[in-house]
Amino acid sequence: MHKYKELTVWRKAVDLAVEMYLIAGELPKEEQYGLTSQIKRCAASVASNIAEGAGRNTNGEFGLFLGISNGSSCELETQLIIANKLGYIKDEVLDSAVKKINEVQNMTFKLQQTIKNN
C-alpha cells in the first residue's frame, strides 16, 4: 500500500479538482446537469483514482487505477474544450487548465512507469 497523501501527483490532482469545481460553478445554470456535473465528476475522479489505486494490494492494481485516473483527466480536458467552444469559458482559462491537466497526466504516467519497473 502506498501513502497517497504523500504523492505530489495526488496533491496536484486535488488542487486541480478544486479549481475545476470553481470553473464549473461559473457555467450557466442550464448546464447544471450537463457540463457542470460532468466536469466536477471527472475532476474528482482524477484524484480519487490515484488514492484508490494507492490503497490497493499490488503495484499492478495501482497502475490500473493510475490509468483510470489518466482517462478521467482526458475526459476532463474534453469537457473543458466543449465548454470553451460553447463560449462558456475563455481561452485563457482553458489554456491554464489544460497545462495543469497535462502536468498531472505526465506525473501519473511517470508514476505508472516507476511502479511497473519495481
HUDALIN-V383182 format. One record per backbone hydrogen bond with DSSP energy under -0.5 kcal/mol. CO is the residue of the C=O (numbers start at 1). NH is the residue of the N-H. Records with the same first field share a line. If there is no record, write none. Layout:
CO = NH + NH
This chain:
2 = 4
3 = 6
4 = 7
6 = 8
7 = 11
8 = 12
9 = 13
10 = 14
11 = 15
12 = 16
13 = 17
14 = 18
15 = 19
16 = 20
17 = 21
18 = 22
19 = 23
20 = 24
21 = 25
22 = 26
23 = 26
24 = 27
28 = 31
29 = 32
31 = 34 + 36 + 37
34 = 38
35 = 39
36 = 40
37 = 41
38 = 42
39 = 43
40 = 44
41 = 45
42 = 46
43 = 47
44 = 48
45 = 49
46 = 50
47 = 51
48 = 52
49 = 53
50 = 54
51 = 55
53 = 56
54 = 2
58 = 62
59 = 63
60 = 64
61 = 65
62 = 66
63 = 67
64 = 68
65 = 69
66 = 70
67 = 71
68 = 72
69 = 73
70 = 74
71 = 75
72 = 76
73 = 77
74 = 78
75 = 79
76 = 80
77 = 81
78 = 82
79 = 83
80 = 84
81 = 85
82 = 86
83 = 88 + 89
84 = 87
90 = 94
91 = 95
92 = 96
93 = 97
94 = 98
95 = 99
96 = 100
97 = 101
98 = 102
99 = 103
100 = 104
101 = 105
102 = 106
103 = 107
104 = 108
105 = 109
106 = 110
107 = 111
108 = 112
109 = 113
110 = 114
111 = 115
112 = 116
113 = 117
115 = 118
